[in-house]
Amino acid sequence: MWANLAEAMRQLLLERDYDSINMGHIAARAGLARNTLYNYASDKSALVLALTQRAGRPAVERVAAIAARSADPAEQRMREIIETVLEAFTDQTLQLMFRPGSGTPGAEAPKRPANAFDAVAVEVRNVVRDGIARGEFRDVGDVHLMVDLLAGVIRAGAERIGRDPADFAATAREAQKIILTSLARRPD
């Protein structure tokens, strides 16, 4: 059913603006009674959050596996994480994370529910800390802040890929360059 709901949302987004889509449209496209759809989510924002969590799960698991390879250099792991996350955003369902009210960074609500990529931020912080401890990355001071700032680079890349999936390779390379340059040890 979740795959049907994701596909219904993809199709609707090809036909109309996000804001004009309502639960009735989604239910009809997925072949459900509107009341049945409310068994899956209380409103469109909750449905989008659930869809993005499910769509993002494989990428989150892959990032966790990459981050856990502590014998590998932090830079190598970071490169792979960036590519994995950006590749995940070639799925249009994940592009829904950037809609207002979807429970993602930048959404209007001061308190937001967890999204599929909060776990990615945790893993990236761990890789950054590991890289600092091993002398591979410079001491950035506030690791949490640094990762939040680097997430902006990923978001910009993900949005670009969403607009034009053919830009994936160039966008991934540039995001890796920006992020790794910001973490690089600098000569004293």
PyMOL CGO cylinders between C-alpha atoms (Angstrom):
from pymol import cmd
from pymol.cgo import CYLINDER

trace = [
    CYLINDER, 0.00, 0.00, 0.00, 2.83, 2.43, 0.81, 0.3, 1, 1, 1, 1, 1, 1,
    CYLINDER, 2.83, 2.43, 0.81, 4.32, 1.89, -2.66, 0.3, 1, 1, 1, 1, 1, 1,
    CYLINDER, 4.32, 1.89, -2.66, 0.90, 2.68, -4.15, 0.3, 1, 1, 1, 1, 1, 1,
    CYLINDER, 0.90, 2.68, -4.15, 0.66, 5.84, -2.06, 0.3, 1, 1, 1, 1, 1, 1,
    CYLINDER, 0.66, 5.84, -2.06, 4.15, 6.95, -3.11, 0.3, 1, 1, 1, 1, 1, 1,
    CYLINDER, 4.15, 6.95, -3.11, 3.33, 6.32, -6.76, 0.3, 1, 1, 1, 1, 1, 1,
    CYLINDER, 3.33, 6.32, -6.76, 0.03, 8.19, -6.42, 0.3, 1, 1, 1, 1, 1, 1,
    CYLINDER, 0.03, 8.19, -6.42, 1.90, 11.17, -5.00, 0.3, 1, 1, 1, 1, 1, 1,
    CYLINDER, 1.90, 11.17, -5.00, 4.52, 11.03, -7.80, 0.3, 1, 1, 1, 1, 1, 1,
    CYLINDER, 4.52, 11.03, -7.80, 1.81, 11.01, -10.46, 0.3, 1, 1, 1, 1, 1, 1,
    CYLINDER, 1.81, 11.01, -10.46, -0.12, 13.83, -8.85, 0.3, 1, 1, 1, 1, 1, 1,
    CYLINDER, -0.12, 13.83, -8.85, 3.00, 15.99, -8.61, 0.3, 1, 1, 1, 1, 1, 1,
    CYLINDER, 3.00, 15.99, -8.61, 3.49, 15.60, -12.37, 0.3, 1, 1, 1, 1, 1, 1,
    CYLINDER, 3.49, 15.60, -12.37, -0.02, 16.94, -12.93, 0.3, 1, 1, 1, 1, 1, 1,
    CYLINDER, -0.02, 16.94, -12.93, -0.46, 19.67, -10.35, 0.3, 1, 1, 1, 1, 1, 1,
    CYLINDER, -0.46, 19.67, -10.35, 1.17, 21.88, -7.76, 0.3, 1, 1, 1, 1, 1, 1,
    CYLINDER, 1.17, 21.88, -7.76, 1.85, 20.30, -4.36, 0.3, 1, 1, 1, 1, 1, 1,
    CYLINDER, 1.85, 20.30, -4.36, -0.33, 22.78, -2.51, 0.3, 1, 1, 1, 1, 1, 1,
    CYLINDER, -0.33, 22.78, -2.51, -3.35, 21.93, -4.66, 0.3, 1, 1, 1, 1, 1, 1,
    CYLINDER, -3.35, 21.93, -4.66, -3.12, 18.20, -3.85, 0.3, 1, 1, 1, 1, 1, 1,
    CYLINDER, -3.12, 18.20, -3.85, -5.38, 17.04, -1.04, 0.3, 1, 1, 1, 1, 1, 1,
    CYLINDER, -5.38, 17.04, -1.04, -6.02, 13.75, 0.70, 0.3, 1, 1, 1, 1, 1, 1,
    CYLINDER, -6.02, 13.75, 0.70, -8.99, 13.08, -1.59, 0.3, 1, 1, 1, 1, 1, 1,
    CYLINDER, -8.99, 13.08, -1.59, -6.77, 13.32, -4.67, 0.3, 1, 1, 1, 1, 1, 1,
    CYLINDER, -6.77, 13.32, -4.67, -4.21, 10.98, -3.14, 0.3, 1, 1, 1, 1, 1, 1,
    CYLINDER, -4.21, 10.98, -3.14, -6.83, 8.45, -2.05, 0.3, 1, 1, 1, 1, 1, 1,
    CYLINDER, -6.83, 8.45, -2.05, -8.50, 8.43, -5.47, 0.3, 1, 1, 1, 1, 1, 1,
    CYLINDER, -8.50, 8.43, -5.47, -5.19, 8.01, -7.30, 0.3, 1, 1, 1, 1, 1, 1,
    CYLINDER, -5.19, 8.01, -7.30, -4.13, 5.18, -4.95, 0.3, 1, 1, 1, 1, 1, 1,
    CYLINDER, -4.13, 5.18, -4.95, -7.52, 3.47, -5.38, 0.3, 1, 1, 1, 1, 1, 1,
    CYLINDER, -7.52, 3.47, -5.38, -8.57, 3.97, -1.77, 0.3, 1, 1, 1, 1, 1, 1,
    CYLINDER, -8.57, 3.97, -1.77, -11.59, 5.44, -0.10, 0.3, 1, 1, 1, 1, 1, 1,
    CYLINDER, -11.59, 5.44, -0.10, -10.65, 8.77, 1.44, 0.3, 1, 1, 1, 1, 1, 1,
    CYLINDER, -10.65, 8.77, 1.44, -11.56, 7.52, 4.92, 0.3, 1, 1, 1, 1, 1, 1,
    CYLINDER, -11.56, 7.52, 4.92, -9.24, 4.54, 4.45, 0.3, 1, 1, 1, 1, 1, 1,
    CYLINDER, -9.24, 4.54, 4.45, -6.33, 6.87, 3.66, 0.3, 1, 1, 1, 1, 1, 1,
    CYLINDER, -6.33, 6.87, 3.66, -6.74, 8.43, 7.11, 0.3, 1, 1, 1, 1, 1, 1,
    CYLINDER, -6.74, 8.43, 7.11, -5.78, 5.02, 8.57, 0.3, 1, 1, 1, 1, 1, 1,
    CYLINDER, -5.78, 5.02, 8.57, -2.30, 5.65, 7.13, 0.3, 1, 1, 1, 1, 1, 1,
    CYLINDER, -2.30, 5.65, 7.13, -1.93, 9.35, 7.94, 0.3, 1, 1, 1, 1, 1, 1,
    CYLINDER, -1.93, 9.35, 7.94, -3.96, 12.08, 9.63, 0.3, 1, 1, 1, 1, 1, 1,
    CYLINDER, -3.96, 12.08, 9.63, -3.19, 14.68, 6.96, 0.3, 1, 1, 1, 1, 1, 1,
    CYLINDER, -3.19, 14.68, 6.96, -1.03, 15.37, 3.89, 0.3, 1, 1, 1, 1, 1, 1,
    CYLINDER, -1.03, 15.37, 3.89, 1.99, 16.48, 5.95, 0.3, 1, 1, 1, 1, 1, 1,
    CYLINDER, 1.99, 16.48, 5.95, 1.90, 13.29, 8.02, 0.3, 1, 1, 1, 1, 1, 1,
    CYLINDER, 1.90, 13.29, 8.02, 1.56, 11.23, 4.84, 0.3, 1, 1, 1, 1, 1, 1,
    CYLINDER, 1.56, 11.23, 4.84, 4.54, 12.98, 3.24, 0.3, 1, 1, 1, 1, 1, 1,
    CYLINDER, 4.54, 12.98, 3.24, 6.61, 12.36, 6.37, 0.3, 1, 1, 1, 1, 1, 1,
    CYLINDER, 6.61, 12.36, 6.37, 5.70, 8.67, 6.37, 0.3, 1, 1, 1, 1, 1, 1,
    CYLINDER, 5.70, 8.67, 6.37, 6.43, 8.34, 2.65, 0.3, 1, 1, 1, 1, 1, 1,
    CYLINDER, 6.43, 8.34, 2.65, 9.82, 10.04, 2.93, 0.3, 1, 1, 1, 1, 1, 1,
    CYLINDER, 9.82, 10.04, 2.93, 10.78, 7.93, 5.95, 0.3, 1, 1, 1, 1, 1, 1,
    CYLINDER, 10.78, 7.93, 5.95, 10.04, 4.76, 4.02, 0.3, 1, 1, 1, 1, 1, 1,
    CYLINDER, 10.04, 4.76, 4.02, 11.74, 5.97, 0.84, 0.3, 1, 1, 1, 1, 1, 1,
    CYLINDER, 11.74, 5.97, 0.84, 14.81, 7.10, 2.77, 0.3, 1, 1, 1, 1, 1, 1,
    CYLINDER, 14.81, 7.10, 2.77, 15.27, 3.97, 4.85, 0.3, 1, 1, 1, 1, 1, 1,
    CYLINDER, 15.27, 3.97, 4.85, 17.61, 2.14, 2.38, 0.3, 1, 1, 1, 1, 1, 1,
    CYLINDER, 17.61, 2.14, 2.38, 19.89, 5.19, 2.12, 0.3, 1, 1, 1, 1, 1, 1,
    CYLINDER, 19.89, 5.19, 2.12, 19.98, 5.60, 5.89, 0.3, 1, 1, 1, 1, 1, 1,
    CYLINDER, 19.98, 5.60, 5.89, 20.97, 1.94, 6.30, 0.3, 1, 1, 1, 1, 1, 1,
    CYLINDER, 20.97, 1.94, 6.30, 23.68, 2.30, 3.63, 0.3, 1, 1, 1, 1, 1, 1,
    CYLINDER, 23.68, 2.30, 3.63, 25.07, 5.43, 5.33, 0.3, 1, 1, 1, 1, 1, 1,
    CYLINDER, 25.07, 5.43, 5.33, 25.18, 3.63, 8.68, 0.3, 1, 1, 1, 1, 1, 1,
    CYLINDER, 25.18, 3.63, 8.68, 27.13, 0.78, 7.08, 0.3, 1, 1, 1, 1, 1, 1,
    CYLINDER, 27.13, 0.78, 7.08, 29.60, 3.19, 5.47, 0.3, 1, 1, 1, 1, 1, 1,
    CYLINDER, 29.60, 3.19, 5.47, 30.08, 5.15, 8.71, 0.3, 1, 1, 1, 1, 1, 1,
    CYLINDER, 30.08, 5.15, 8.71, 30.68, 1.92, 10.64, 0.3, 1, 1, 1, 1, 1, 1,
    CYLINDER, 30.68, 1.92, 10.64, 33.73, 1.07, 8.52, 0.3, 1, 1, 1, 1, 1, 1,
    CYLINDER, 33.73, 1.07, 8.52, 36.03, 2.76, 11.02, 0.3, 1, 1, 1, 1, 1, 1,
    CYLINDER, 36.03, 2.76, 11.02, 39.16, 1.19, 9.50, 0.3, 1, 1, 1, 1, 1, 1,
    CYLINDER, 39.16, 1.19, 9.50, 38.56, 3.21, 6.31, 0.3, 1, 1, 1, 1, 1, 1,
    CYLINDER, 38.56, 3.21, 6.31, 39.75, 6.81, 6.12, 0.3, 1, 1, 1, 1, 1, 1,
    CYLINDER, 39.75, 6.81, 6.12, 37.15, 9.36, 7.21, 0.3, 1, 1, 1, 1, 1, 1,
    CYLINDER, 37.15, 9.36, 7.21, 37.49, 11.23, 3.91, 0.3, 1, 1, 1, 1, 1, 1,
    CYLINDER, 37.49, 11.23, 3.91, 36.65, 8.09, 1.92, 0.3, 1, 1, 1, 1, 1, 1,
    CYLINDER, 36.65, 8.09, 1.92, 33.62, 7.39, 4.10, 0.3, 1, 1, 1, 1, 1, 1,
    CYLINDER, 33.62, 7.39, 4.10, 32.46, 11.00, 3.80, 0.3, 1, 1, 1, 1, 1, 1,
    CYLINDER, 32.46, 11.00, 3.80, 32.73, 10.87, -0.01, 0.3, 1, 1, 1, 1, 1, 1,
    CYLINDER, 32.73, 10.87, -0.01, 30.62, 7.72, -0.10, 0.3, 1, 1, 1, 1, 1, 1,
    CYLINDER, 30.62, 7.72, -0.10, 28.06, 9.13, 2.33, 0.3, 1, 1, 1, 1, 1, 1,
    CYLINDER, 28.06, 9.13, 2.33, 27.63, 12.28, 0.24, 0.3, 1, 1, 1, 1, 1, 1,
    CYLINDER, 27.63, 12.28, 0.24, 27.15, 10.26, -2.93, 0.3, 1, 1, 1, 1, 1, 1,
    CYLINDER, 27.15, 10.26, -2.93, 24.73, 7.86, -1.22, 0.3, 1, 1, 1, 1, 1, 1,
    CYLINDER, 24.73, 7.86, -1.22, 22.58, 10.65, 0.18, 0.3, 1, 1, 1, 1, 1, 1,
    CYLINDER, 22.58, 10.65, 0.18, 22.48, 12.60, -3.08, 0.3, 1, 1, 1, 1, 1, 1,
    CYLINDER, 22.48, 12.60, -3.08, 21.70, 9.45, -5.04, 0.3, 1, 1, 1, 1, 1, 1,
    CYLINDER, 21.70, 9.45, -5.04, 18.76, 8.81, -2.73, 0.3, 1, 1, 1, 1, 1, 1,
    CYLINDER, 18.76, 8.81, -2.73, 17.32, 12.17, -3.76, 0.3, 1, 1, 1, 1, 1, 1,
    CYLINDER, 17.32, 12.17, -3.76, 16.96, 11.00, -7.34, 0.3, 1, 1, 1, 1, 1, 1,
    CYLINDER, 16.96, 11.00, -7.34, 13.79, 9.38, -5.91, 0.3, 1, 1, 1, 1, 1, 1,
    CYLINDER, 13.79, 9.38, -5.91, 11.09, 12.03, -6.28, 0.3, 1, 1, 1, 1, 1, 1,
    CYLINDER, 11.09, 12.03, -6.28, 9.39, 10.80, -3.12, 0.3, 1, 1, 1, 1, 1, 1,
    CYLINDER, 9.39, 10.80, -3.12, 12.35, 12.08, -1.10, 0.3, 1, 1, 1, 1, 1, 1,
    CYLINDER, 12.35, 12.08, -1.10, 12.08, 15.45, -2.80, 0.3, 1, 1, 1, 1, 1, 1,
    CYLINDER, 12.08, 15.45, -2.80, 8.86, 15.85, -0.80, 0.3, 1, 1, 1, 1, 1, 1,
    CYLINDER, 8.86, 15.85, -0.80, 11.05, 16.42, 2.28, 0.3, 1, 1, 1, 1, 1, 1,
    CYLINDER, 11.05, 16.42, 2.28, 11.66, 19.95, 1.08, 0.3, 1, 1, 1, 1, 1, 1,
    CYLINDER, 11.66, 19.95, 1.08, 7.99, 20.92, 1.13, 0.3, 1, 1, 1, 1, 1, 1,
    CYLINDER, 7.99, 20.92, 1.13, 6.89, 23.28, 3.91, 0.3, 1, 1, 1, 1, 1, 1,
    CYLINDER, 6.89, 23.28, 3.91, 5.40, 21.41, 6.84, 0.3, 1, 1, 1, 1, 1, 1,
    CYLINDER, 5.40, 21.41, 6.84, 7.01, 18.12, 5.88, 0.3, 1, 1, 1, 1, 1, 1,
    CYLINDER, 7.01, 18.12, 5.88, 8.95, 17.79, 9.13, 0.3, 1, 1, 1, 1, 1, 1,
    CYLINDER, 8.95, 17.79, 9.13, 12.32, 18.62, 7.63, 0.3, 1, 1, 1, 1, 1, 1,
    CYLINDER, 12.32, 18.62, 7.63, 14.96, 21.18, 8.48, 0.3, 1, 1, 1, 1, 1, 1,
    CYLINDER, 14.96, 21.18, 8.48, 13.73, 24.55, 7.33, 0.3, 1, 1, 1, 1, 1, 1,
    CYLINDER, 13.73, 24.55, 7.33, 10.07, 23.72, 7.84, 0.3, 1, 1, 1, 1, 1, 1,
    CYLINDER, 10.07, 23.72, 7.84, 8.12, 26.44, 9.63, 0.3, 1, 1, 1, 1, 1, 1,
    CYLINDER, 8.12, 26.44, 9.63, 7.33, 24.53, 12.81, 0.3, 1, 1, 1, 1, 1, 1,
    CYLINDER, 7.33, 24.53, 12.81, 9.84, 25.19, 15.62, 0.3, 1, 1, 1, 1, 1, 1,
    CYLINDER, 9.84, 25.19, 15.62, 9.58, 21.58, 16.77, 0.3, 1, 1, 1, 1, 1, 1,
    CYLINDER, 9.58, 21.58, 16.77, 9.53, 19.03, 14.00, 0.3, 1, 1, 1, 1, 1, 1,
    CYLINDER, 9.53, 19.03, 14.00, 9.11, 15.27, 13.98, 0.3, 1, 1, 1, 1, 1, 1,
    CYLINDER, 9.11, 15.27, 13.98, 12.13, 13.15, 13.12, 0.3, 1, 1, 1, 1, 1, 1,
    CYLINDER, 12.13, 13.15, 13.12, 12.65, 12.52, 9.43, 0.3, 1, 1, 1, 1, 1, 1,
    CYLINDER, 12.65, 12.52, 9.43, 14.41, 9.77, 7.54, 0.3, 1, 1, 1, 1, 1, 1,
    CYLINDER, 14.41, 9.77, 7.54, 17.70, 11.64, 7.46, 0.3, 1, 1, 1, 1, 1, 1,
    CYLINDER, 17.70, 11.64, 7.46, 18.13, 12.63, 11.10, 0.3, 1, 1, 1, 1, 1, 1,
    CYLINDER, 18.13, 12.63, 11.10, 20.01, 9.32, 11.52, 0.3, 1, 1, 1, 1, 1, 1,
    CYLINDER, 20.01, 9.32, 11.52, 22.29, 10.33, 8.64, 0.3, 1, 1, 1, 1, 1, 1,
    CYLINDER, 22.29, 10.33, 8.64, 23.29, 13.49, 10.51, 0.3, 1, 1, 1, 1, 1, 1,
    CYLINDER, 23.29, 13.49, 10.51, 24.21, 11.37, 13.54, 0.3, 1, 1, 1, 1, 1, 1,
    CYLINDER, 24.21, 11.37, 13.54, 26.42, 9.13, 11.38, 0.3, 1, 1, 1, 1, 1, 1,
    CYLINDER, 26.42, 9.13, 11.38, 28.05, 12.10, 9.66, 0.3, 1, 1, 1, 1, 1, 1,
    CYLINDER, 28.05, 12.10, 9.66, 28.84, 13.69, 13.04, 0.3, 1, 1, 1, 1, 1, 1,
    CYLINDER, 28.84, 13.69, 13.04, 30.47, 10.39, 14.08, 0.3, 1, 1, 1, 1, 1, 1,
    CYLINDER, 30.47, 10.39, 14.08, 32.60, 10.31, 10.92, 0.3, 1, 1, 1, 1, 1, 1,
    CYLINDER, 32.60, 10.31, 10.92, 33.62, 13.95, 11.41, 0.3, 1, 1, 1, 1, 1, 1,
    CYLINDER, 33.62, 13.95, 11.41, 34.57, 13.30, 15.05, 0.3, 1, 1, 1, 1, 1, 1,
    CYLINDER, 34.57, 13.30, 15.05, 36.51, 10.21, 14.01, 0.3, 1, 1, 1, 1, 1, 1,
    CYLINDER, 36.51, 10.21, 14.01, 38.31, 12.16, 11.28, 0.3, 1, 1, 1, 1, 1, 1,
    CYLINDER, 38.31, 12.16, 11.28, 39.24, 14.88, 13.78, 0.3, 1, 1, 1, 1, 1, 1,
    CYLINDER, 39.24, 14.88, 13.78, 40.47, 12.35, 16.35, 0.3, 1, 1, 1, 1, 1, 1,
    CYLINDER, 40.47, 12.35, 16.35, 42.62, 10.62, 13.73, 0.3, 1, 1, 1, 1, 1, 1,
    CYLINDER, 42.62, 10.62, 13.73, 44.03, 13.91, 12.45, 0.3, 1, 1, 1, 1, 1, 1,
    CYLINDER, 44.03, 13.91, 12.45, 42.39, 13.53, 9.03, 0.3, 1, 1, 1, 1, 1, 1,
    CYLINDER, 42.39, 13.53, 9.03, 40.08, 16.52, 9.50, 0.3, 1, 1, 1, 1, 1, 1,
    CYLINDER, 40.08, 16.52, 9.50, 40.75, 19.85, 11.18, 0.3, 1, 1, 1, 1, 1, 1,
    CYLINDER, 40.75, 19.85, 11.18, 39.25, 20.50, 14.61, 0.3, 1, 1, 1, 1, 1, 1,
    CYLINDER, 39.25, 20.50, 14.61, 36.04, 22.26, 13.65, 0.3, 1, 1, 1, 1, 1, 1,
    CYLINDER, 36.04, 22.26, 13.65, 35.08, 23.09, 17.23, 0.3, 1, 1, 1, 1, 1, 1,
    CYLINDER, 35.08, 23.09, 17.23, 31.31, 22.60, 17.20, 0.3, 1, 1, 1, 1, 1, 1,
    CYLINDER, 31.31, 22.60, 17.20, 30.81, 19.36, 15.23, 0.3, 1, 1, 1, 1, 1, 1,
    CYLINDER, 30.81, 19.36, 15.23, 27.03, 19.56, 15.50, 0.3, 1, 1, 1, 1, 1, 1,
    CYLINDER, 27.03, 19.56, 15.50, 26.98, 23.05, 13.99, 0.3, 1, 1, 1, 1, 1, 1,
    CYLINDER, 26.98, 23.05, 13.99, 29.45, 22.06, 11.26, 0.3, 1, 1, 1, 1, 1, 1,
    CYLINDER, 29.45, 22.06, 11.26, 27.30, 19.09, 10.21, 0.3, 1, 1, 1, 1, 1, 1,
    CYLINDER, 27.30, 19.09, 10.21, 24.18, 21.28, 10.23, 0.3, 1, 1, 1, 1, 1, 1,
    CYLINDER, 24.18, 21.28, 10.23, 25.96, 23.73, 7.93, 0.3, 1, 1, 1, 1, 1, 1,
    CYLINDER, 25.96, 23.73, 7.93, 27.21, 20.94, 5.66, 0.3, 1, 1, 1, 1, 1, 1,
    CYLINDER, 27.21, 20.94, 5.66, 23.65, 19.63, 5.47, 0.3, 1, 1, 1, 1, 1, 1,
    CYLINDER, 23.65, 19.63, 5.47, 22.83, 22.86, 3.63, 0.3, 1, 1, 1, 1, 1, 1,
    CYLINDER, 22.83, 22.86, 3.63, 25.26, 21.85, 0.89, 0.3, 1, 1, 1, 1, 1, 1,
    CYLINDER, 25.26, 21.85, 0.89, 23.57, 18.46, 0.63, 0.3, 1, 1, 1, 1, 1, 1,
    CYLINDER, 23.57, 18.46, 0.63, 20.12, 20.04, 0.57, 0.3, 1, 1, 1, 1, 1, 1,
    CYLINDER, 20.12, 20.04, 0.57, 21.12, 22.42, -2.22, 0.3, 1, 1, 1, 1, 1, 1,
    CYLINDER, 21.12, 22.42, -2.22, 22.56, 19.49, -4.16, 0.3, 1, 1, 1, 1, 1, 1,
    CYLINDER, 22.56, 19.49, -4.16, 19.48, 17.36, -3.55, 0.3, 1, 1, 1, 1, 1, 1,
    CYLINDER, 19.48, 17.36, -3.55, 17.19, 20.16, -4.73, 0.3, 1, 1, 1, 1, 1, 1,
    CYLINDER, 17.19, 20.16, -4.73, 19.27, 20.59, -7.87, 0.3, 1, 1, 1, 1, 1, 1,
    CYLINDER, 19.27, 20.59, -7.87, 19.15, 16.87, -8.58, 0.3, 1, 1, 1, 1, 1, 1,
    CYLINDER, 19.15, 16.87, -8.58, 15.39, 16.99, -8.06, 0.3, 1, 1, 1, 1, 1, 1,
    CYLINDER, 15.39, 16.99, -8.06, 15.10, 19.68, -10.73, 0.3, 1, 1, 1, 1, 1, 1,
    CYLINDER, 15.10, 19.68, -10.73, 17.46, 17.89, -13.12, 0.3, 1, 1, 1, 1, 1, 1,
    CYLINDER, 17.46, 17.89, -13.12, 18.52, 14.31, -12.34, 0.3, 1, 1, 1, 1, 1, 1,
    CYLINDER, 18.52, 14.31, -12.34, 21.06, 14.48, -15.19, 0.3, 1, 1, 1, 1, 1, 1,
    CYLINDER, 21.06, 14.48, -15.19, 23.10, 16.84, -12.97, 0.3, 1, 1, 1, 1, 1, 1,
    CYLINDER, 23.10, 16.84, -12.97, 23.70, 14.07, -10.41, 0.3, 1, 1, 1, 1, 1, 1,
    CYLINDER, 23.70, 14.07, -10.41, 27.37, 13.31, -11.17, 0.3, 1, 1, 1, 1, 1, 1,
    CYLINDER, 27.37, 13.31, -11.17, 28.49, 16.95, -11.37, 0.3, 1, 1, 1, 1, 1, 1,
    CYLINDER, 28.49, 16.95, -11.37, 26.47, 17.90, -8.30, 0.3, 1, 1, 1, 1, 1, 1,
    CYLINDER, 26.47, 17.90, -8.30, 27.84, 14.99, -6.25, 0.3, 1, 1, 1, 1, 1, 1,
    CYLINDER, 27.84, 14.99, -6.25, 31.43, 15.86, -7.22, 0.3, 1, 1, 1, 1, 1, 1,
    CYLINDER, 31.43, 15.86, -7.22, 30.99, 19.53, -6.31, 0.3, 1, 1, 1, 1, 1, 1,
    CYLINDER, 30.99, 19.53, -6.31, 29.26, 18.72, -3.00, 0.3, 1, 1, 1, 1, 1, 1,
    CYLINDER, 29.26, 18.72, -3.00, 32.10, 16.34, -2.09, 0.3, 1, 1, 1, 1, 1, 1,
    CYLINDER, 32.10, 16.34, -2.09, 34.66, 19.02, -2.95, 0.3, 1, 1, 1, 1, 1, 1,
    CYLINDER, 34.66, 19.02, -2.95, 32.92, 21.72, -0.88, 0.3, 1, 1, 1, 1, 1, 1,
    CYLINDER, 32.92, 21.72, -0.88, 32.36, 19.49, 2.14, 0.3, 1, 1, 1, 1, 1, 1,
    CYLINDER, 32.36, 19.49, 2.14, 35.79, 17.89, 2.16, 0.3, 1, 1, 1, 1, 1, 1,
    CYLINDER, 35.79, 17.89, 2.16, 37.50, 21.25, 1.66, 0.3, 1, 1, 1, 1, 1, 1,
    CYLINDER, 37.50, 21.25, 1.66, 35.64, 22.64, 4.67, 0.3, 1, 1, 1, 1, 1, 1,
    CYLINDER, 35.64, 22.64, 4.67, 36.86, 19.71, 6.80, 0.3, 1, 1, 1, 1, 1, 1,
    CYLINDER, 36.86, 19.71, 6.80, 40.43, 19.59, 5.47, 0.3, 1, 1, 1, 1, 1, 1,
    CYLINDER, 40.43, 19.59, 5.47, 43.36, 20.16, 7.76, 0.3, 1, 1, 1, 1, 1, 1,
    CYLINDER, 43.36, 20.16, 7.76, 44.96, 23.51, 7.02, 0.3, 1, 1, 1, 1, 1, 1,
    CYLINDER, 44.96, 23.51, 7.02, 48.67, 24.20, 7.19, 0.3, 1, 1, 1, 1, 1, 1,
    CYLINDER, 48.67, 24.20, 7.19, 49.55, 26.25, 10.26, 0.3, 1, 1, 1, 1, 1, 1,
]
cmd.load_cgo(trace, "trace")
